[in-house]
């Protein structure tokens, strides 16, 4: 009877180990398949970025209209956003490797390039749109910071939804040890995230409401009163004022 019990126990143990091992192997391969898919999406984005840069050069060479240049910039930003959403879904279930974090860093480099390109487009095509760059900490373990970043992310999503192509919204992770992004943080004297950089010359690091953010972006309703309280001004980075009819009843 004892031998039979031992045999049943050993059989159950072996089956459990086999099932567990199979689960590990399947999970491992699923993870790498996700990485392959994300890498493919990233390569497509890099091709799109190169295409976008060439189109920017063609604005002068072939007298391409500013409307087309701006449309192309927003189209690329939308593609990057959709692919980043997919990446975030993979992030939430990633358990075995750091490859997704590496891919995430490459996406942030792409978005930084997009920002630089959008500045060039604005200089050539004034009175088109405002850039709003959101610097955040990726995978922060600080509960308060996570809650604050979630609130800011919702706020930015709402204001982008309200004003559409009047705003080019670019989220960039600020804590992935990328020198190009570190230079931006040093340029604006940013020691921690989250932070919002508006049109390259206004920096918001305090808690802010929808109305306050809207007024600062579009420079309306005595927004200057918020300087030093909600945002800081970097006059050396200030471009020509962009005038848009954004007042909504």
Secondary structure by P-SEA (a helix, b strand, c coil): caaaaaaaaaaaaaaaaaaaaaaaaaaaaaaaaaaaaaaaaaaaaaaaaaaaaaaaaacccccccaaaaaaaaaaaaaaaaaaaaaaaaaaaaccccaaaaaaaaaaaaaaaaaaaaaaaaaaaccccbbbbbbbbbcccccaaaaaaaaaaaaaaaaaaaacccccbbbbbbcccccaaaaaaaaaaccccccbbbccccbbbcccccaaaaaaaaaccccccccccccccccccccccccccccccc
